[in-house]
Amino acid sequence: MPKDAAPPSGRPMRADARRNLEKIVAAAGALIAEHGADASLEEVARRAGVGSATLHRHFPSRQALLEAVFKDRVEALCATADDLLAEPDPGQALSTWLRAVAAHAVANRGLGASLMRDADPALGETCHDMITAAGDALLSRARGAGAVRPDVTTPRLLKLVGAIALATEQDADGPAEADHLLAIAIDGVRAR
C-alpha cells in the first residue's frame, strides 16, 4: 500500500489506522510466503492483531490485499531494472533481472494467478504492466546489442519465468532450482 495513501474521504489516515494497515500487509506477506496467495484472510487478521472488519475496511477484496502486498515488491523489481539499464553488458543485465523476477515469483507463490483470477481488471494489471515495461526496456537494450534472439519478447520471457516459478514452488529448495532452470532457459534465449 502506498505510504501516502489516504482514505476515500481524502483526509490523511490516522496513525492507528496506518499502523493497522501496515500490520495487515506485513501479516499477509508472511502468510502468502508460507501458504501461497490463497492464505486465509481470517488468519491474516489474527496475525495482524486486528478484527476481520478492520481488514475488510482497508481491503474490500482479496485482490486488493494482494495488490497492496506485492506493489512495493514489484516497484523494487522495476527499480532493479532501472539500475541495470546502466550495466555495461545488456545481455547480462537482462539475465540478472530475470533472475530477480524468478526469485520474486518463487517467494510470492500464486501471485499472478490470484491477481488475475476473477478480479477487477485494474487489479494486478498495474503490477503486470510495471513489470512488462521494465522488462521491455532491458530487452530492447539487449536486442540492440545483439545479445538475444530476435523472436524473444518480454511477455514470452515473463511466461517462461512464471512457468519455472510454478514448477518449483513446492520444491524443498525452490529458489535454487528455479535459478538453475532459468540459467538453462536463458542460455536458449541468447543470440547465436
CNS distance restraints for C-alpha pairs under 8 A (distance, minus, plus):
assign (resid   1 and name CA) (resid   5 and name CA) 7.01 0.50 0.50
assign (resid   1 and name CA) (resid  25 and name CA) 7.68 0.50 0.50
assign (resid   1 and name CA) (resid  67 and name CA) 7.86 0.50 0.50
assign (resid   1 and name CA) (resid  68 and name CA) 4.41 0.50 0.50
assign (resid   1 and name CA) (resid  69 and name CA) 6.87 0.50 0.50
assign (resid   1 and name CA) (resid  71 and name CA) 6.94 0.50 0.50
assign (resid   1 and name CA) (resid  72 and name CA) 7.30 0.50 0.50
assign (resid   2 and name CA) (resid  68 and name CA) 7.77 0.50 0.50
assign (resid   2 and name CA) (resid  72 and name CA) 7.77 0.50 0.50
assign (resid   5 and name CA) (resid  12 and name CA) 7.76 0.50 0.50
assign (resid   5 and name CA) (resid  13 and name CA) 7.45 0.50 0.50
assign (resid   6 and name CA) (resid  10 and name CA) 5.67 0.50 0.50
assign (resid   6 and name CA) (resid  11 and name CA) 6.09 0.50 0.50
assign (resid   6 and name CA) (resid  12 and name CA) 5.14 0.50 0.50
assign (resid   6 and name CA) (resid  13 and name CA) 5.36 0.50 0.50
assign (resid   7 and name CA) (resid  11 and name CA) 6.40 0.50 0.50
assign (resid   7 and name CA) (resid  12 and name CA) 6.94 0.50 0.50
assign (resid   7 and name CA) (resid  13 and name CA) 6.14 0.50 0.50
assign (resid  13 and name CA) (resid  17 and name CA) 6.30 0.50 0.50
assign (resid  13 and name CA) (resid  18 and name CA) 6.10 0.50 0.50
assign (resid  14 and name CA) (resid  18 and name CA) 6.17 0.50 0.50
assign (resid  15 and name CA) (resid  19 and name CA) 6.20 0.50 0.50
assign (resid  16 and name CA) (resid  20 and name CA) 6.18 0.50 0.50
assign (resid  17 and name CA) (resid  21 and name CA) 6.14 0.50 0.50
assign (resid  18 and name CA) (resid  22 and name CA) 6.18 0.50 0.50
assign (resid  19 and name CA) (resid  23 and name CA) 6.10 0.50 0.50
assign (resid  20 and name CA) (resid  24 and name CA) 6.10 0.50 0.50
assign (resid  20 and name CA) (resid  48 and name CA) 7.45 0.50 0.50
assign (resid  20 and name CA) (resid  50 and name CA) 7.06 0.50 0.50
assign (resid  20 and name CA) (resid  54 and name CA) 7.95 0.50 0.50
assign (resid  21 and name CA) (resid  25 and name CA) 6.26 0.50 0.50
assign (resid  21 and name CA) (resid  55 and name CA) 7.79 0.50 0.50
assign (resid  21 and name CA) (resid  58 and name CA) 6.74 0.50 0.50
assign (resid  22 and name CA) (resid  26 and name CA) 6.12 0.50 0.50
assign (resid  23 and name CA) (resid  27 and name CA) 6.01 0.50 0.50
assign (resid  23 and name CA) (resid  48 and name CA) 5.06 0.50 0.50
assign (resid  23 and name CA) (resid  49 and name CA) 7.79 0.50 0.50
assign (resid  24 and name CA) (resid  28 and name CA) 6.02 0.50 0.50
assign (resid  24 and name CA) (resid  44 and name CA) 6.56 0.50 0.50
assign (resid  24 and name CA) (resid  45 and name CA) 6.54 0.50 0.50
assign (resid  24 and name CA) (resid  47 and name CA) 7.94 0.50 0.50
assign (resid  24 and name CA) (resid  48 and name CA) 5.10 0.50 0.50
assign (resid  24 and name CA) (resid  50 and name CA) 7.84 0.50 0.50
assign (resid  24 and name CA) (resid  55 and name CA) 6.87 0.50 0.50
assign (resid  25 and name CA) (resid  29 and name CA) 6.10 0.50 0.50
assign (resid  25 and name CA) (resid  65 and name CA) 7.24 0.50 0.50
assign (resid  25 and name CA) (resid  68 and name CA) 6.85 0.50 0.50
assign (resid  25 and name CA) (resid  69 and name CA) 5.48 0.50 0.50
assign (resid  26 and name CA) (resid  30 and name CA) 6.31 0.50 0.50
assign (resid  26 and name CA) (resid  48 and name CA) 7.66 0.50 0.50
assign (resid  26 and name CA) (resid  69 and name CA) 7.48 0.50 0.50
assign (resid  27 and name CA) (resid  31 and name CA) 6.17 0.50 0.50
assign (resid  27 and name CA) (resid  44 and name CA) 5.57 0.50 0.50
assign (resid  27 and name CA) (resid  45 and name CA) 7.76 0.50 0.50
assign (resid  27 and name CA) (resid  47 and name CA) 5.86 0.50 0.50
assign (resid  27 and name CA) (resid  48 and name CA) 5.48 0.50 0.50
assign (resid  28 and name CA) (resid  32 and name CA) 5.97 0.50 0.50
assign (resid  28 and name CA) (resid  39 and name CA) 7.87 0.50 0.50
assign (resid  28 and name CA) (resid  41 and name CA) 7.98 0.50 0.50
assign (resid  28 and name CA) (resid  44 and name CA) 5.36 0.50 0.50
assign (resid  28 and name CA) (resid  65 and name CA) 7.81 0.50 0.50
assign (resid  28 and name CA) (resid  66 and name CA) 7.95 0.50 0.50
assign (resid  28 and name CA) (resid  69 and name CA) 6.92 0.50 0.50
assign (resid  29 and name CA) (resid  33 and name CA) 6.24 0.50 0.50
assign (resid  29 and name CA) (resid  69 and name CA) 5.89 0.50 0.50
assign (resid  29 and name CA) (resid  70 and name CA) 7.99 0.50 0.50
assign (resid  30 and name CA) (resid  34 and name CA) 6.38 0.50 0.50
assign (resid  31 and name CA) (resid  35 and name CA) 5.79 0.50 0.50
assign (resid  31 and name CA) (resid  36 and name CA) 7.16 0.50 0.50
assign (resid  31 and name CA) (resid  39 and name CA) 6.18 0.50 0.50
assign (resid  31 and name CA) (resid  44 and name CA) 7.02 0.50 0.50
assign (resid  32 and name CA) (resid  36 and name CA) 4.32 0.50 0.50
assign (resid  32 and name CA) (resid  37 and name CA) 5.01 0.50 0.50
assign (resid  32 and name CA) (resid  38 and name CA) 7.31 0.50 0.50
assign (resid  32 and name CA) (resid  39 and name CA) 5.86 0.50 0.50
assign (resid  32 and name CA) (resid 108 and name CA) 6.54 0.50 0.50
assign (resid  32 and name CA) (resid 109 and name CA) 6.82 0.50 0.50
assign (resid  33 and name CA) (resid  37 and name CA) 7.98 0.50 0.50
assign (resid  33 and name CA) (resid 107 and name CA) 5.91 0.50 0.50
assign (resid  33 and name CA) (resid 108 and name CA) 5.70 0.50 0.50
assign (resid  33 and name CA) (resid 109 and name CA) 6.55 0.50 0.50
assign (resid  35 and name CA) (resid  39 and name CA) 5.64 0.50 0.50
assign (resid  35 and name CA) (resid 109 and name CA) 7.77 0.50 0.50
assign (resid  36 and name CA) (resid 108 and name CA) 6.87 0.50 0.50
assign (resid  36 and name CA) (resid 109 and name CA) 4.67 0.50 0.50
assign (resid  36 and name CA) (resid 110 and name CA) 5.62 0.50 0.50
assign (resid  36 and name CA) (resid 111 and name CA) 7.74 0.50 0.50
assign (resid  37 and name CA) (resid  66 and name CA) 7.50 0.50 0.50
assign (resid  37 and name CA) (resid 108 and name CA) 7.38 0.50 0.50
assign (resid  37 and name CA) (resid 109 and name CA) 6.09 0.50 0.50
assign (resid  37 and name CA) (resid 110 and name CA) 5.05 0.50 0.50
assign (resid  37 and name CA) (resid 111 and name CA) 5.77 0.50 0.50
assign (resid  37 and name CA) (resid 114 and name CA) 6.37 0.50 0.50
assign (resid  38 and name CA) (resid 110 and name CA) 7.58 0.50 0.50
assign (resid  38 and name CA) (resid 114 and name CA) 7.51 0.50 0.50
assign (resid  39 and name CA) (resid  43 and name CA) 7.60 0.50 0.50
assign (resid  39 and name CA) (resid  44 and name CA) 7.73 0.50 0.50
assign (resid  40 and name CA) (resid  44 and name CA) 6.38 0.50 0.50
assign (resid  41 and name CA) (resid  45 and name CA) 6.28 0.50 0.50
assign (resid  41 and name CA) (resid  52 and name CA) 7.87 0.50 0.50
assign (resid  41 and name CA) (resid  62 and name CA) 7.72 0.50 0.50
assign (resid  42 and name CA) (resid  46 and name CA) 6.17 0.50 0.50
assign (resid  42 and name CA) (resid  52 and name CA) 6.37 0.50 0.50
assign (resid  43 and name CA) (resid  47 and name CA) 6.02 0.50 0.50
assign (resid  44 and name CA) (resid  48 and name CA) 6.07 0.50 0.50
assign (resid  45 and name CA) (resid  49 and name CA) 6.10 0.50 0.50
assign (resid  45 and name CA) (resid  50 and name CA) 5.21 0.50 0.50
assign (resid  45 and name CA) (resid  51 and name CA) 5.83 0.50 0.50
assign (resid  45 and name CA) (resid  52 and name CA) 5.67 0.50 0.50
assign (resid  45 and name CA) (resid  55 and name CA) 6.15 0.50 0.50
assign (resid  46 and name CA) (resid  50 and name CA) 6.16 0.50 0.50
assign (resid  46 and name CA) (resid  51 and name CA) 7.08 0.50 0.50
assign (resid  50 and name CA) (resid  54 and name CA) 6.25 0.50 0.50
assign (resid  50 and name CA) (resid  55 and name CA) 7.02 0.50 0.50
assign (resid  51 and name CA) (resid  55 and name CA) 6.57 0.50 0.50
assign (resid  52 and name CA) (resid  56 and name CA) 6.25 0.50 0.50
assign (resid  53 and name CA) (resid  57 and name CA) 5.97 0.50 0.50
assign (resid  54 and name CA) (resid  58 and name CA) 6.45 0.50 0.50
assign (resid  55 and name CA) (resid  59 and name CA) 5.95 0.50 0.50
assign (resid  55 and name CA) (resid  60 and name CA) 7.92 0.50 0.50
assign (resid  56 and name CA) (resid  60 and name CA) 4.78 0.50 0.50
assign (resid  56 and name CA) (resid  61 and name CA) 7.15 0.50 0.50
assign (resid  59 and name CA) (resid  64 and name CA) 5.57 0.50 0.50
assign (resid  59 and name CA) (resid  65 and name CA) 5.46 0.50 0.50
assign (resid  60 and name CA) (resid  64 and name CA) 6.73 0.50 0.50
assign (resid  60 and name CA) (resid  65 and name CA) 7.99 0.50 0.50
assign (resid  61 and name CA) (resid  65 and name CA) 6.59 0.50 0.50
assign (resid  62 and name CA) (resid  66 and name CA) 6.17 0.50 0.50
assign (resid  63 and name CA) (resid  67 and name CA) 6.07 0.50 0.50
assign (resid  63 and name CA) (resid 114 and name CA) 7.15 0.50 0.50
assign (resid  63 and name CA) (resid 115 and name CA) 5.67 0.50 0.50
assign (resid  63 and name CA) (resid 119 and name CA) 6.48 0.50 0.50
assign (resid  63 and name CA) (resid 123 and name CA) 6.62 0.50 0.50
assign (resid  63 and name CA) (resid 124 and name CA) 7.67 0.50 0.50
assign (resid  64 and name CA) (resid  68 and name CA) 6.29 0.50 0.50
assign (resid  64 and name CA) (resid 123 and name CA) 6.88 0.50 0.50
assign (resid  65 and name CA) (resid  69 and name CA) 6.21 0.50 0.50
assign (resid  66 and name CA) (resid  70 and name CA) 6.14 0.50 0.50
assign (resid  66 and name CA) (resid 111 and name CA) 7.56 0.50 0.50
assign (resid  66 and name CA) (resid 114 and name CA) 7.99 0.50 0.50
assign (resid  66 and name CA) (resid 115 and name CA) 6.87 0.50 0.50
assign (resid  67 and name CA) (resid  71 and name CA) 5.58 0.50 0.50
assign (resid  67 and name CA) (resid 115 and name CA) 7.21 0.50 0.50
assign (resid  67 and name CA) (resid 123 and name CA) 6.70 0.50 0.50
assign (resid  67 and name CA) (resid 124 and name CA) 6.24 0.50 0.50
assign (resid  67 and name CA) (resid 127 and name CA) 7.69 0.50 0.50
assign (resid  68 and name CA) (resid  72 and name CA) 7.48 0.50 0.50
assign (resid  69 and name CA) (resid  73 and name CA) 7.63 0.50 0.50
assign (resid  70 and name CA) (resid  74 and name CA) 6.02 0.50 0.50
assign (resid  70 and name CA) (resid 127 and name CA) 7.98 0.50 0.50
assign (resid  71 and name CA) (resid  75 and name CA) 6.09 0.50 0.50
assign (resid  71 and name CA) (resid 127 and name CA) 6.41 0.50 0.50
assign (resid  72 and name CA) (resid  76 and name CA) 6.24 0.50 0.50
assign (resid  73 and name CA) (resid  77 and name CA) 6.43 0.50 0.50
assign (resid  73 and name CA) (resid 104 and name CA) 7.89 0.50 0.50
assign (resid  74 and name CA) (resid  78 and name CA) 6.27 0.50 0.50
assign (resid  74 and name CA) (resid 127 and name CA) 6.29 0.50 0.50
assign (resid  74 and name CA) (resid 130 and name CA) 7.47 0.50 0.50
assign (resid  74 and name CA) (resid 131 and name CA) 6.93 0.50 0.50
assign (resid  75 and name CA) (resid  79 and name CA) 6.14 0.50 0.50
assign (resid  75 and name CA) (resid 130 and name CA) 7.67 0.50 0.50
assign (resid  76 and name CA) (resid  80 and name CA) 6.17 0.50 0.50
assign (resid  77 and name CA) (resid  81 and name CA) 6.33 0.50 0.50
assign (resid  77 and name CA) (resid  97 and name CA) 7.81 0.50 0.50
assign (resid  77 and name CA) (resid 100 and name CA) 7.08 0.50 0.50
assign (resid  77 and name CA) (resid 101 and name CA) 6.90 0.50 0.50
assign (resid  77 and name CA) (resid 131 and name CA) 7.36 0.50 0.50
assign (resid  78 and name CA) (resid  82 and name CA) 6.27 0.50 0.50
assign (resid  78 and name CA) (resid 130 and name CA) 6.91 0.50 0.50
assign (resid  78 and name CA) (resid 131 and name CA) 6.27 0.50 0.50
assign (resid  78 and name CA) (resid 134 and name CA) 5.55 0.50 0.50
assign (resid  79 and name CA) (resid  83 and name CA) 6.21 0.50 0.50
assign (resid  80 and name CA) (resid  84 and name CA) 6.14 0.50 0.50
assign (resid  80 and name CA) (resid  97 and name CA) 7.07 0.50 0.50
assign (resid  81 and name CA) (resid  85 and name CA) 6.40 0.50 0.50
assign (resid  81 and name CA) (resid  97 and name CA) 6.17 0.50 0.50
assign (resid  81 and name CA) (resid 134 and name CA) 5.81 0.50 0.50
assign (resid  81 and name CA) (resid 135 and name CA) 7.17 0.50 0.50
assign (resid  81 and name CA) (resid 138 and name CA) 6.94 0.50 0.50
assign (resid  82 and name CA) (resid  86 and name CA) 7.67 0.50 0.50
assign (resid  82 and name CA) (resid 134 and name CA) 7.17 0.50 0.50
assign (resid  83 and name CA) (resid  87 and name CA) 7.64 0.50 0.50
assign (resid  84 and name CA) (resid  93 and name CA) 5.42 0.50 0.50
assign (resid  84 and name CA) (resid  94 and name CA) 7.78 0.50 0.50
assign (resid  84 and name CA) (resid  97 and name CA) 7.54 0.50 0.50
assign (resid  84 and name CA) (resid 138 and name CA) 7.73 0.50 0.50
assign (resid  85 and name CA) (resid  90 and name CA) 7.39 0.50 0.50
assign (resid  85 and name CA) (resid  93 and name CA) 7.03 0.50 0.50
assign (resid  85 and name CA) (resid 137 and name CA) 7.73 0.50 0.50
assign (resid  85 and name CA) (resid 138 and name CA) 6.37 0.50 0.50
assign (resid  85 and name CA) (resid 141 and name CA) 7.86 0.50 0.50
assign (resid  87 and name CA) (resid  93 and name CA) 6.17 0.50 0.50
assign (resid  89 and name CA) (resid  93 and name CA) 6.15 0.50 0.50
assign (resid  90 and name CA) (resid  94 and name CA) 6.24 0.50 0.50
assign (resid  90 and name CA) (resid 138 and name CA) 7.07 0.50 0.50
assign (resid  90 and name CA) (resid 141 and name CA) 5.92 0.50 0.50
assign (resid  90 and name CA) (resid 142 and name CA) 4.62 0.50 0.50
assign (resid  90 and name CA) (resid 145 and name CA) 6.81 0.50 0.50
assign (resid  90 and name CA) (resid 147 and name CA) 7.21 0.50 0.50
assign (resid  91 and name CA) (resid  95 and name CA) 6.25 0.50 0.50
assign (resid  91 and name CA) (resid 142 and name CA) 5.02 0.50 0.50
assign (resid  91 and name CA) (resid 145 and name CA) 7.73 0.50 0.50
assign (resid  91 and name CA) (resid 147 and name CA) 5.15 0.50 0.50
assign (resid  91 and name CA) (resid 148 and name CA) 7.05 0.50 0.50
assign (resid  91 and name CA) (resid 190 and name CA) 7.91 0.50 0.50
assign (resid  92 and name CA) (resid  96 and name CA) 6.00 0.50 0.50
assign (resid  93 and name CA) (resid  97 and name CA) 6.23 0.50 0.50
assign (resid  93 and name CA) (resid 138 and name CA) 7.14 0.50 0.50
assign (resid  94 and name CA) (resid  98 and name CA) 6.15 0.50 0.50
assign (resid  94 and name CA) (resid 135 and name CA) 7.72 0.50 0.50
assign (resid  94 and name CA) (resid 138 and name CA) 5.60 0.50 0.50
assign (resid  94 and name CA) (resid 139 and name CA) 6.44 0.50 0.50
assign (resid  94 and name CA) (resid 142 and name CA) 6.93 0.50 0.50
assign (resid  95 and name CA) (resid  99 and name CA) 6.29 0.50 0.50
assign (resid  95 and name CA) (resid 186 and name CA) 6.87 0.50 0.50
assign (resid  96 and name CA) (resid 100 and name CA) 6.44 0.50 0.50
assign (resid  97 and name CA) (resid 101 and name CA) 6.22 0.50 0.50
assign (resid  98 and name CA) (resid 102 and name CA) 6.11 0.50 0.50
assign (resid  98 and name CA) (resid 157 and name CA) 7.99 0.50 0.50
assign (resid  98 and name CA) (resid 161 and name CA) 7.24 0.50 0.50
assign (resid  99 and name CA) (resid 103 and name CA) 6.17 0.50 0.50
assign (resid  99 and name CA) (resid 179 and name CA) 6.48 0.50 0.50
assign (resid  99 and name CA) (resid 182 and name CA) 7.14 0.50 0.50
assign (resid 100 and name CA) (resid 104 and name CA) 6.16 0.50 0.50
assign (resid 101 and name CA) (resid 105 and name CA) 6.13 0.50 0.50
assign (resid 101 and name CA) (resid 161 and name CA) 7.27 0.50 0.50
assign (resid 102 and name CA) (resid 106 and name CA) 6.11 0.50 0.50
assign (resid 102 and name CA) (resid 161 and name CA) 5.61 0.50 0.50
assign (resid 102 and name CA) (resid 162 and name CA) 7.19 0.50 0.50
assign (resid 102 and name CA) (resid 164 and name CA) 7.63 0.50 0.50
assign (resid 102 and name CA) (resid 165 and name CA) 6.19 0.50 0.50
assign (resid 102 and name CA) (resid 175 and name CA) 7.96 0.50 0.50
assign (resid 102 and name CA) (resid 178 and name CA) 6.88 0.50 0.50
assign (resid 102 and name CA) (resid 179 and name CA) 7.22 0.50 0.50
assign (resid 102 and name CA) (resid 182 and name CA) 7.86 0.50 0.50
assign (resid 103 and name CA) (resid 107 and name CA) 6.11 0.50 0.50
assign (resid 103 and name CA) (resid 165 and name CA) 7.95 0.50 0.50
assign (resid 103 and name CA) (resid 175 and name CA) 6.05 0.50 0.50
assign (resid 103 and name CA) (resid 178 and name CA) 7.63 0.50 0.50
assign (resid 103 and name CA) (resid 179 and name CA) 7.60 0.50 0.50
assign (resid 104 and name CA) (resid 108 and name CA) 6.07 0.50 0.50
assign (resid 105 and name CA) (resid 109 and name CA) 6.40 0.50 0.50
assign (resid 105 and name CA) (resid 111 and name CA) 7.37 0.50 0.50
assign (resid 105 and name CA) (resid 161 and name CA) 7.90 0.50 0.50
assign (resid 105 and name CA) (resid 162 and name CA) 6.78 0.50 0.50
assign (resid 105 and name CA) (resid 165 and name CA) 5.77 0.50 0.50
assign (resid 106 and name CA) (resid 165 and name CA) 4.97 0.50 0.50
assign (resid 106 and name CA) (resid 166 and name CA) 7.31 0.50 0.50
assign (resid 106 and name CA) (resid 168 and name CA) 7.32 0.50 0.50
assign (resid 106 and name CA) (resid 169 and name CA) 5.62 0.50 0.50
assign (resid 106 and name CA) (resid 174 and name CA) 6.82 0.50 0.50
assign (resid 106 and name CA) (resid 175 and name CA) 6.19 0.50 0.50
assign (resid 106 and name CA) (resid 178 and name CA) 7.59 0.50 0.50
assign (resid 107 and name CA) (resid 169 and name CA) 7.96 0.50 0.50
assign (resid 107 and name CA) (resid 175 and name CA) 7.67 0.50 0.50
assign (resid 109 and name CA) (resid 166 and name CA) 7.73 0.50 0.50
assign (resid 109 and name CA) (resid 169 and name CA) 6.59 0.50 0.50
assign (resid 110 and name CA) (resid 114 and name CA) 5.96 0.50 0.50
assign (resid 110 and name CA) (resid 166 and name CA) 7.86 0.50 0.50
assign (resid 111 and name CA) (resid 115 and name CA) 6.00 0.50 0.50
assign (resid 112 and name CA) (resid 116 and name CA) 6.14 0.50 0.50
assign (resid 112 and name CA) (resid 124 and name CA) 7.60 0.50 0.50
assign (resid 113 and name CA) (resid 117 and name CA) 5.73 0.50 0.50
assign (resid 115 and name CA) (resid 119 and name CA) 6.64 0.50 0.50
assign (resid 115 and name CA) (resid 123 and name CA) 6.58 0.50 0.50
assign (resid 115 and name CA) (resid 124 and name CA) 4.85 0.50 0.50
assign (resid 116 and name CA) (resid 121 and name CA) 7.34 0.50 0.50
assign (resid 116 and name CA) (resid 123 and name CA) 7.44 0.50 0.50
assign (resid 116 and name CA) (resid 124 and name CA) 5.94 0.50 0.50
assign (resid 116 and name CA) (resid 125 and name CA) 7.50 0.50 0.50
assign (resid 119 and name CA) (resid 123 and name CA) 6.46 0.50 0.50
assign (resid 121 and name CA) (resid 125 and name CA) 6.41 0.50 0.50
assign (resid 122 and name CA) (resid 126 and name CA) 6.36 0.50 0.50
assign (resid 124 and name CA) (resid 128 and name CA) 6.19 0.50 0.50
assign (resid 125 and name CA) (resid 129 and name CA) 5.78 0.50 0.50
assign (resid 126 and name CA) (resid 130 and name CA) 6.24 0.50 0.50
assign (resid 127 and name CA) (resid 131 and name CA) 6.27 0.50 0.50
assign (resid 128 and name CA) (resid 132 and name CA) 6.06 0.50 0.50
assign (resid 129 and name CA) (resid 133 and name CA) 6.07 0.50 0.50
assign (resid 130 and name CA) (resid 134 and name CA) 6.26 0.50 0.50
assign (resid 131 and name CA) (resid 135 and name CA) 6.11 0.50 0.50
assign (resid 132 and name CA) (resid 136 and name CA) 5.99 0.50 0.50
assign (resid 132 and name CA) (resid 154 and name CA) 6.37 0.50 0.50
assign (resid 132 and name CA) (resid 155 and name CA) 7.07 0.50 0.50
assign (resid 132 and name CA) (resid 158 and name CA) 7.99 0.50 0.50
assign (resid 133 and name CA) (resid 137 and name CA) 6.42 0.50 0.50
assign (resid 134 and name CA) (resid 138 and name CA) 6.67 0.50 0.50
assign (resid 135 and name CA) (resid 139 and name CA) 5.92 0.50 0.50
assign (resid 135 and name CA) (resid 154 and name CA) 5.86 0.50 0.50
assign (resid 136 and name CA) (resid 140 and name CA) 5.86 0.50 0.50
assign (resid 136 and name CA) (resid 153 and name CA) 7.89 0.50 0.50
assign (resid 136 and name CA) (resid 154 and name CA) 5.82 0.50 0.50
assign (resid 137 and name CA) (resid 141 and name CA) 6.40 0.50 0.50
assign (resid 138 and name CA) (resid 142 and name CA) 6.21 0.50 0.50
assign (resid 139 and name CA) (resid 143 and name CA) 5.89 0.50 0.50
assign (resid 139 and name CA) (resid 153 and name CA) 7.53 0.50 0.50
assign (resid 139 and name CA) (resid 154 and name CA) 6.92 0.50 0.50
assign (resid 140 and name CA) (resid 144 and name CA) 6.09 0.50 0.50
assign (resid 141 and name CA) (resid 145 and name CA) 6.39 0.50 0.50
assign (resid 142 and name CA) (resid 146 and name CA) 6.33 0.50 0.50
assign (resid 142 and name CA) (resid 147 and name CA) 5.19 0.50 0.50
assign (resid 142 and name CA) (resid 148 and name CA) 6.22 0.50 0.50
assign (resid 143 and name CA) (resid 147 and name CA) 5.75 0.50 0.50
assign (resid 143 and name CA) (resid 148 and name CA) 5.46 0.50 0.50
assign (resid 143 and name CA) (resid 149 and name CA) 7.41 0.50 0.50
assign (resid 143 and name CA) (resid 150 and name CA) 7.05 0.50 0.50
assign (resid 146 and name CA) (resid 191 and name CA) 6.57 0.50 0.50
assign (resid 147 and name CA) (resid 190 and name CA) 5.77 0.50 0.50
assign (resid 147 and name CA) (resid 191 and name CA) 5.41 0.50 0.50
assign (resid 148 and name CA) (resid 152 and name CA) 6.92 0.50 0.50
assign (resid 148 and name CA) (resid 189 and name CA) 5.77 0.50 0.50
assign (resid 148 and name CA) (resid 190 and name CA) 4.34 0.50 0.50
assign (resid 148 and name CA) (resid 191 and name CA) 4.38 0.50 0.50
assign (resid 149 and name CA) (resid 189 and name CA) 5.96 0.50 0.50
assign (resid 149 and name CA) (resid 190 and name CA) 5.74 0.50 0.50
assign (resid 149 and name CA) (resid 191 and name CA) 4.38 0.50 0.50
assign (resid 149 and name CA) (resid 192 and name CA) 7.43 0.50 0.50
assign (resid 150 and name CA) (resid 191 and name CA) 7.75 0.50 0.50
assign (resid 152 and name CA) (resid 156 and name CA) 6.66 0.50 0.50
assign (resid 152 and name CA) (resid 157 and name CA) 7.17 0.50 0.50
assign (resid 152 and name CA) (resid 189 and name CA) 6.97 0.50 0.50
assign (resid 153 and name CA) (resid 157 and name CA) 6.30 0.50 0.50
assign (resid 154 and name CA) (resid 158 and name CA) 6.10 0.50 0.50
assign (resid 155 and name CA) (resid 159 and name CA) 6.11 0.50 0.50
assign (resid 156 and name CA) (resid 160 and name CA) 6.16 0.50 0.50
assign (resid 157 and name CA) (resid 161 and name CA) 6.20 0.50 0.50
assign (resid 158 and name CA) (resid 162 and name CA) 5.94 0.50 0.50
assign (resid 159 and name CA) (resid 163 and name CA) 6.00 0.50 0.50
assign (resid 160 and name CA) (resid 164 and name CA) 6.27 0.50 0.50
assign (resid 161 and name CA) (resid 165 and name CA) 6.15 0.50 0.50
assign (resid 161 and name CA) (resid 182 and name CA) 7.08 0.50 0.50
assign (resid 162 and name CA) (resid 166 and name CA) 6.08 0.50 0.50
assign (resid 163 and name CA) (resid 167 and name CA) 6.05 0.50 0.50
assign (resid 164 and name CA) (resid 168 and name CA) 6.22 0.50 0.50
assign (resid 164 and name CA) (resid 178 and name CA) 5.89 0.50 0.50
assign (resid 164 and name CA) (resid 181 and name CA) 6.93 0.50 0.50
assign (resid 164 and name CA) (resid 182 and name CA) 7.10 0.50 0.50
assign (resid 165 and name CA) (resid 169 and name CA) 5.81 0.50 0.50
assign (resid 165 and name CA) (resid 174 and name CA) 7.87 0.50 0.50
assign (resid 165 and name CA) (resid 178 and name CA) 6.08 0.50 0.50
assign (resid 168 and name CA) (resid 174 and name CA) 4.90 0.50 0.50
assign (resid 168 and name CA) (resid 175 and name CA) 7.51 0.50 0.50
assign (resid 168 and name CA) (resid 177 and name CA) 6.53 0.50 0.50
assign (resid 168 and name CA) (resid 178 and name CA) 5.97 0.50 0.50
assign (resid 169 and name CA) (resid 174 and name CA) 5.37 0.50 0.50
assign (resid 169 and name CA) (resid 175 and name CA) 7.88 0.50 0.50
assign (resid 170 and name CA) (resid 174 and name CA) 6.60 0.50 0.50
assign (resid 171 and name CA) (resid 177 and name CA) 7.71 0.50 0.50
assign (resid 173 and name CA) (resid 177 and name CA) 6.28 0.50 0.50
assign (resid 174 and name CA) (resid 178 and name CA) 5.88 0.50 0.50
assign (resid 175 and name CA) (resid 179 and name CA) 6.12 0.50 0.50
assign (resid 176 and name CA) (resid 180 and name CA) 6.23 0.50 0.50
assign (resid 177 and name CA) (resid 181 and name CA) 6.18 0.50 0.50
assign (resid 178 and name CA) (resid 182 and name CA) 5.97 0.50 0.50
assign (resid 179 and name CA) (resid 183 and name CA) 6.16 0.50 0.50
assign (resid 180 and name CA) (resid 184 and name CA) 6.57 0.50 0.50
assign (resid 181 and name CA) (resid 185 and name CA) 6.30 0.50 0.50
assign (resid 182 and name CA) (resid 186 and name CA) 5.93 0.50 0.50
assign (resid 183 and name CA) (resid 187 and name CA) 6.34 0.50 0.50
assign (resid 184 and name CA) (resid 188 and name CA) 6.84 0.50 0.50
assign (resid 185 and name CA) (resid 189 and name CA) 6.57 0.50 0.50
assign (resid 186 and name CA) (resid 190 and name CA) 6.53 0.50 0.50
